[in-house]
Amino acid sequence: MRTIVLGLILLCAAPPPAAAQDDTLKIPEEVKPFVEAGTKAIAVEAADLNGDGRGDFVLVLERENPAKDENDFPVRQRPLLILLRGADGKLSESKRNERVVMCSQCGGVFGDPFEGVEAGRNTFTVHHYGGSNWRWKNSYKFNYSRIDRTWQLVRAEELSYHTSDPDKMERHVFTPPRHYGKIDIADFDPENYKKAPKSRGRR
């Protein structure tokens, strides 16, 4: 019973799964030109991402025919784009990352692990959930730096537990730049960000 309850808590606390978003996703007309050939949009969130008072977007695409690795998993399948609105009212691509959103087959028995993106003024967070007997959940939060004029990782939360003992949960929270220096959204790699040198400075 404890396993079921904990699983429901984790799932209910997260944004809707990407697959559900994709079924009802409405793409604003001004965002459609950024949906590249050979891709589809699986998430789009509106917010003032750099605090200038203008509405921007976080857009996540999915490639229809991505490259595969040696284990037949999609590679760089899901680009995340930050679309900023200029003083002329037009959108343009400001930043891109092709690693932060996990592939559609990377969630173990749960399948697609991407749970969505939350966006607000000067910030956005990417969420995942997956696993089998070992369950895991992660979220990566990026805030806008007015000094560096980019979005940098400010919080990474990783949680895991075994379904046979859900009360024994491991939770790790990292808060760059204190732990790993400055990490730009364009450079962020969930597989390697912990190797970033601490000497990369402070915000």
N, C-alpha and C positions, 0 to 999 in steps of 0.2 A: 504493500500500500504506500509506504514512504517513497518508493521509487516512482510510482505513478504520480503522486502528488508533486514531487520535485520536478519531474519532467514537465508536468502541466504548468508549473510556475515559470520555468525557464522559457517555455514556448509562448506562454501568454504575455510574458514581459517583453518579448521581442517584437519588432515590426513584422508585418505580414511577409511570408516567404516570397521570393522573387517570382516563382512560377505563378502565384496568385496575382501579384502585381501585373505580370505580363498579360494576363487574360483581360484585364480591365484598364490597362495603362492608356492614358490619353496624352498624346504628345502635343504640346503647344505648337502652333504653326511656326513660330520663330525659332523653335528648337529643331524642327524636322530637317533643315539643311545640314545639321551636324550628325545626323544618323547616316553613317557612311555606307557606301555600297557594300553589300555582302554582310551587313550587320542588321540587328534589330535592337531597339531600345528595351531594356528590361527594368529600368528605374529612372525616374526623373523627379528631382526635388527642387522647389523654388525657395530662395532665401537671399538675403543681402549678405553675400559671402565675404565681402571685404569692407563692410561698414561705411560705404559711401552714399547710402540712401537710395541706391538703385537695385532693382530686383535681378538676381542672377540665378543660375541653375547648376546643379550637379546632375550629370547625365552618365548612365552606365549602359554600355552597348555590349552585345554578344555577337561574336563572329560566327557565321554559319558553317564555315569550314576552317577551323583553326588548325594550326600545326599540332602535332602530337609528340610526346616525349617517348622514351624507350619503354615505358609501361603503358603506352596508349592513352595517356591522360592529355587533355587539351592544354596547350601552352599559350599564355597571354590571350586567353579567349575573351576576356571581358575588360575592355578599356574603360576607365573612369575619366570623364572630362569635366573640367570646371569651365563654365561659360560665364564670362563677365559682361555686364552691360556698360558700354562706354557713355561718354557725355552726349554723344549723338543718338543715344537710345538703342543702338545696335549691339547685338551679342557677338562676341568673338571668343575663340578658345584661348584660355589663359594658361592652363596646366593640364597635364595628362599623366595617368599612371596605368600600366597594363598588368600590374601584379597584385594590387591591394585587394581586388575582388576575386575570390577563389573560383575555380572552374566548376562547371556544372556536375562533374563526376567526383568532386573532391570531398564529399560529405560522408563517405562510408555507406552504411546501409540506409542512411537518411537521404542519400542522393545529393541533390543540389543543396549546398550549405548556405548560400547567400540569402540573408534575411532582410536585406534592404539597407537604405541610407537614411539617416536623420540629418536634417540641415537646419541651421538657424543663423542668426546674425554673427558673422565672423567665424563660423564653425560648421563642421559636419563630422559624422561618425558612421563607419561602415561596420555592419554586424554579420556574424556567421554562427552557425550551430550545426553540429553533426556528430558522427561516431557510430558505434555499435554497442558492445558491452561497456566499452569506455566511451563516455560522452564528453564532448568538449564544446566550449563556446568562446568566441573571442570578439572583441570590439576594438576598433582603432579610431581615436579621435584626433582631428586636426583643427588647429586654430590659425586664424590669419595673423601674421606678424606685420604690423605697419612699418617696422624698421626694415625688415627684409623683403617686404611686399610679396609674400608668398604664404602658403599654408604649411605648417610644420606639425609633426606628431607631438602631441602633448600628453596623451594617455593611451596606454595599451593594456587591456585587461584580458587575461587568459584564465579560463576556468575549466576544470576537468574532474570527473568522478566516475567510479565504476557502479554499474546498476545494482550490483550485489551489496553495495555499502554506500548509498547516496549521501549519508551524513558525513562521510570522510571525503570531503571535497577539497581539492587543491585550487587555490586562487592566487594569481600573481598579478600585481599591478605595477606597471612601469610608467614613469613620468619624465620623458625627455623634456628639456635637454639635460636635466640633472643626472639621469642614468646613462644616456647614450649620445649626448650632444645634440645639435640641431639636425633634424632629418626632414628634408623637403618632401612634400607629397610626390614630386616627380621622381625622387630617388628611393622612395620607400619600398622595401621588399619584405613581406612578412616572414620569409624564410631566413633572412640575414640581418634584419635591422638591429639585433642585439650585438652584432659585431661592430657597429658604428663606433668610432673612437670618441672618447669623452672629451677630447681636446678640441672638438669642433666648435666650441664657443657657447655663449649664453645668448638668450634673446634679450 
